Amino acid sequence: MPAATRRRSLRKETVYDRSRLTRKGQQRGNQSLLATASSSSEIMSKKRSASSGSHAEFRTNKRPRRSSLPLNPAVQPLKPFPGHSVTVLVHGSPEFGQLGMGVDQVTEISRPRLHTKIQDLLEGGQLGRHGVEQIVAGGMHSLVVDSDGKVWSWGVNDNMALGRPTQGIKDADAEELESSPAIIGDLHGFRAVRVAACDSYSLALDDTGSIRAWGTFKLPDGRCSFDGVQGCPENVLKPTMLPALANVEICQLACGENHVVALDRTGLVYTWGEGSCRQLGRRFEDTALDSAMSPRRIMLQHIVAVGTGYRHSFAVDKSGVVYGWGLNMSHQIGLSDDLRGRASHIPIPTPIPALHPQNHNGAKVVQFAAGEFHSLFLFDNGEVWGCGQCDQNAVGLAHDRPEYLAAKRAVQSSVGAETVKIDICISEPVRVAFPPPPTQDDPTPPLPPASLPFSSTKISYISADGRYSFACSEQGVLYAWGEGECAQLGLGADQGAAGTPTRVRSKDLKSYRPIGVSCGGQVVLTPVIHL
């Protein structure tokens, strides 16, 4: 079947009737975020007094001033691991070439496996001296930055998310071009240091803070748009500079399903894309398409890290105050009921008191990861906290935890004897428990019951998508939980769900140490170094 006519998305569209505040449809696994605090070490070392993190710090009646003094470090190539080259393990669904393993890979990979195409490129010296520098899984495509700063892509290219042509190439099969890693040629001379991916929109960031973007945003009415300008192409294949950010030095990018949050070196935040659920965080909802699709500064300042879920967004400032905005139908923002936690949408960045350093012995959030209806927060002390819809296990909250039992009782009391399905949601973030660190004698220790203290496991990286989540510990141990119908959990062909963080094991993981993880719509990519 010609590539152009293939059915590309296995997802159902989710339609939100904002007047009735009810969910009419349901959507399954897609890109949420690869939201990483690019300077988490600096954040950890800059613990400041929490007294400046009061609610009064956020004011919506004054436009933040652009400071000439940088708050955040310039984005730089990630430091290589001495004596090691970074390669990739992969697992998930092979449909539409998303694994990047070529057209011959037609079965699911249910546990992390060495990405043979990437490994061949590494051994052939085509990924530079140190191999993979950064990797991100999008909705149905993936991007890689190698140690020479080149960007590689593979996956679905119907909306030009790959940034390179795959149709009409003489003597080349379109499906093979999509399902195998290849360089984005139009980025020649652009030393990429980071990449980010929405559903069908992609970005690359260079070491000067300049951005290139390509692909398209998908709108709720089924249309597509790149910049919202009438008469301009809906889909853009060639990586393109964004005029609104021409004089802005960006240092971090986070992508939701169809929106982008960008952080500059002075601590200001820019958003653009589809904003029907107020995920752009602008004071007034943009009804003009060209306005929503153009990067604009929002009312935040002194920000050091940003993150996104499908249709919600986060930021944390230098004092450790966390802000959230966007879709909140499952309490995924993390606000208590007396702080608008019951609202279906949070229109502007709003402080989340439960994540304030004062409530965490001075610890601060350094990374965000979120799916469709849940959110995770990584603190600089290695703890992970989560909120949102938890009856589908995406938060990873054990069912003997008091917070889960209280939420379940609240739902049961509100429903009464009626047979009505209501999601169990955690409105304020609670700590996610992990099993103790594995040992040679006990490689898969069980999760301690809620009556016992939390284990000593410290997490260094988190990622999430749809209704599942991943974490990588300081020891390099992978944990997965939630629901993954396309082998996203990596726990084996017979396990598509896990209620709490569960160690991911495979034959290839015995020889490699994970240094991160990226969750996509139906694929998970794990950068690793050889032991």
C-alpha positions, 0 to 999 in steps of 0.5 A: 500500500502506498505510504501516502494512503496508509492510515497513520494514527491509531488514536481516537480524537478527544473532543472537549465541549468546554461549555458542558465540561465533559469528555466525549471521546478518549485518546490513546498514547501519543507524544506528551513530553520530553520535558527535561531540565537541561540544567538540573545540576545548576538548579540543584546547586542554586537552592534559594530561600523559599520565602520569595516563592509566595503567591504574590510573586505571580502577577498578571497585570505586568508584562515581564521585562526582558533582562539583559542578564542571563539566568539560565546557562547557554545550551551546550552539547551534552558532555560525553561519558569518558570511554563510552559511546551512547547507543539506543535500546528500543521497544514498542510497536513497529507499525508505520516504521516507528521503531526505526528498524526498517521495513523487515521489523513487523512484530512488536518488541516487548522488551528493550532491544539494541537498536540495530540501525543506530548501532550500525551507524555508531560502529560505522562512525556516522554518529560522531566520536561519542554516538548519540547525544540526545534522543526524543520519541514524538507522537509517531516519529523520533529524532536523534542528535549525534555527537557531531550535532547532526539530526536524524529522524524516522517514523511517520512523515505524512505531515512532514515531521521528519524534516526530509523527503520520503516520497518521490525519491528515485529508486527508493522505497518510501516506507524504507526511507521512513522506517530507517534513521536518516540525516535531515540534510537541510540542517547542514551547518546547524550544530544541533544540541537538542531536539523536541517533538510534538505529534507532527511538529519537530524542533531543533535547537543549536548551541547559540539558542537558535531554533529550526522548526518543521512539520505541522500542528494538528487543530481540533477541527481536523485542519493542520497549520504550521504558522497560521498565516493565510496562504502559507503551507499547512505542512513545512518540510524544510527546517525553518527559522521562527521570526518571532524568536530571531533575537531570543536565545532559547535554552530549553524546549518542551512539546505537548501533543500540539503545542510548544513551551520554550525557555530563554536564558533570561528566564522568560517563557514563550508558547505557541501552537494549538491552545484550545485547552488554554495550554498556551497560558496566555492571558486572553485566549487566542482565537486568531490562528496566526497569533496562536501559532506564533511564539509569544511571551507569557506572564512568567519570569525567573523560570529555570525549567519548563515541561508539558503534558498533552494539553497542559504545561508547567514551569518552575522558577529559581525559587522553586515555585512551580506553575501549571496551566491548561487542561485539568479535567483529571486534576493533572495540574496539581491544584487543591479543590480550594485553589481552582482544582476542580476547574476543567481548564487553568487558563493562566500560569498558577502556582501549585502550593503542594510542590513548593520547596517549603513542603519538601524540606527545601527540595525543588522540582527539576524535571516534568513528565506528563501524559494525557491525564497525569503529571509527574514531578522529579525533585532534586532529592531524587523523589518523584511525585504525581497527580491526575488520573490514577485508576489507570495506573499512570501515576503509579500510586499503589492501591494501599496508599492512603491517598488512593483509598481516600480518593476512591472513597470520595468517588464512591460517596459521590456516585452512591448506588448508581453504576456510573464510571467516574475516574479516580483522580489525585488532585494534589501531587503525592509521592510515588513509591519505588522498589528498593535498589536491586541487588545480585541476590534480589534483582527485583525486590518488591514494592514496600507496603504503604505501612513501611517507609519509602525505599532508598531508590533515587530517580535521576530521569522521568518520562511519560506519555498517554497513560504510562510512565518511565523512570531511570534511577541513579543506579541506571535501573529502568522502571515502568508503570501504567497502561501500554497496549503496544508494548510500551511498558517493555515488561514482556508480551504478556504484560500491558499494565503495571499498577506501580513502578516495576523494574524493566528487564531484558537480555540487552539491558544486562550489557548496557546501563540506561542514562535516560528514557524517552516515551513516545506514542507507541515507542520507547527509546532508551539511551544507554552506555555499554557496561 
